[in-house]
Amino acid sequence: MIIYGLKNCDTCRKALKALPDARLVDVRAEGVPEDVMQRAFDQFGAAIMNTRSTTWRGLAEAEREAAPLVLIAQHPALMKRPLIADGETLYLGWTKQVEAALTA
């Protein structure tokens, strides 16, 4: 199991603590493989973007109009976190439903 997120993100840390066998991939340092990002976008659509982040609020209006995958490639912190890959299954965020599905 792989958790794509940020090492200093509280939500990612909670997920990592609950999933001790998972490996954290810091998206700022290592990025997310293109095929995983494309699958995540196909599955979650625009929800893959964290539009409440400081990074998003710091973008100019013109920059915000770029395609989500392009924006995330340029600014990895814009990705909603964590993105969890459990084999071929992807989960976005760390909700009670995601936690229940992965810790059951």
C-alpha positions as CSV (number, residue, x, y, z in Angstrom):
1,M,0.0,0.0,0.0
2,I,1.3,3.4,-0.9
3,I,0.2,6.8,0.6
4,Y,0.9,9.7,-1.7
5,G,1.0,12.9,0.4
6,L,3.2,15.2,2.3
7,K,5.4,14.1,5.2
8,N,4.4,17.2,7.2
9,C,0.6,16.8,6.5
10,D,-1.3,15.9,9.7
11,T,-3.9,14.0,7.7
12,C,-1.2,11.9,5.9
13,R,0.4,11.2,9.3
14,K,-2.9,9.9,10.7
15,A,-3.3,7.6,7.7
16,L,0.3,6.4,8.0
17,K,-0.2,5.7,11.7
18,A,-3.4,3.7,11.1
19,L,-1.8,1.8,8.2
20,P,1.7,0.9,9.5
21,D,2.5,-1.4,6.5
22,A,1.9,1.5,4.1
23,R,4.8,3.5,2.6
24,L,4.5,7.3,2.4
25,V,5.6,8.9,-0.9
26,D,6.2,12.6,-0.4
27,V,4.7,14.2,-3.5
28,R,6.9,17.3,-3.3
29,A,10.1,15.2,-3.2
30,E,9.2,12.2,-5.4
31,G,6.0,13.2,-7.2
32,V,3.2,10.8,-8.2
33,P,3.6,8.5,-11.2
34,E,1.7,9.9,-14.2
35,D,-0.4,6.7,-14.6
36,V,-1.5,6.9,-11.0
37,M,-2.4,10.6,-11.3
38,Q,-4.4,9.9,-14.5
39,R,-6.3,7.0,-12.8
40,A,-7.0,9.2,-9.8
41,F,-8.3,12.0,-12.0
42,D,-10.4,9.5,-14.0
43,Q,-11.9,8.2,-10.8
44,F,-12.2,11.4,-8.7
45,G,-12.3,14.2,-11.3
46,A,-11.9,17.7,-10.0
47,A,-12.1,16.4,-6.4
48,I,-8.4,15.6,-6.8
49,M,-7.6,19.3,-6.4
50,N,-7.4,20.9,-2.9
51,T,-9.0,24.2,-3.6
52,R,-8.9,25.1,0.1
53,S,-5.1,25.1,0.3
54,T,-2.9,28.1,0.8
55,T,-1.2,27.2,-2.5
56,W,-4.5,27.4,-4.4
57,R,-5.3,30.8,-2.8
58,G,-1.9,32.0,-3.8
59,L,-2.5,31.3,-7.5
60,A,-3.5,34.0,-9.9
61,E,-6.9,33.6,-11.5
62,A,-5.4,32.8,-14.9
63,E,-3.2,30.0,-13.3
64,R,-6.3,28.4,-11.7
65,E,-7.8,27.8,-15.1
66,A,-5.1,25.3,-16.1
67,A,-6.0,21.6,-16.3
68,P,-5.9,20.0,-12.8
69,L,-3.2,17.5,-13.7
70,V,-1.0,20.2,-15.1
71,L,-1.5,22.3,-11.9
72,I,-0.7,19.4,-9.6
73,A,2.4,18.6,-11.6
74,Q,3.5,22.2,-11.1
75,H,2.3,22.5,-7.5
76,P,2.2,19.1,-5.8
77,A,0.7,20.6,-2.6
78,L,-2.5,21.2,-4.6
79,M,-3.3,17.5,-4.6
80,K,-6.0,16.5,-2.1
81,R,-4.3,14.3,0.4
82,P,-3.7,11.5,1.0
83,L,-4.1,9.6,-2.2
84,I,-3.9,5.9,-1.2
85,A,-3.1,3.2,-3.6
86,D,-4.0,-0.3,-2.3
87,G,-3.1,-2.5,-5.3
88,E,-5.3,-1.2,-8.1
89,T,-7.8,0.5,-5.8
90,L,-7.4,4.2,-5.1
91,Y,-8.8,6.1,-2.2
92,L,-8.8,9.9,-1.8
93,G,-8.7,11.7,1.5
94,W,-8.8,10.2,5.0
95,T,-12.5,9.9,5.9
96,K,-14.1,7.4,8.3
97,Q,-15.2,5.4,5.3
98,V,-11.7,5.2,3.8
99,E,-10.3,4.3,7.2
100,A,-12.9,1.6,7.7
101,A,-12.3,0.2,4.2
102,L,-8.5,0.0,4.7
103,T,-8.3,-1.1,8.3
104,A,-11.1,-3.8,8.1
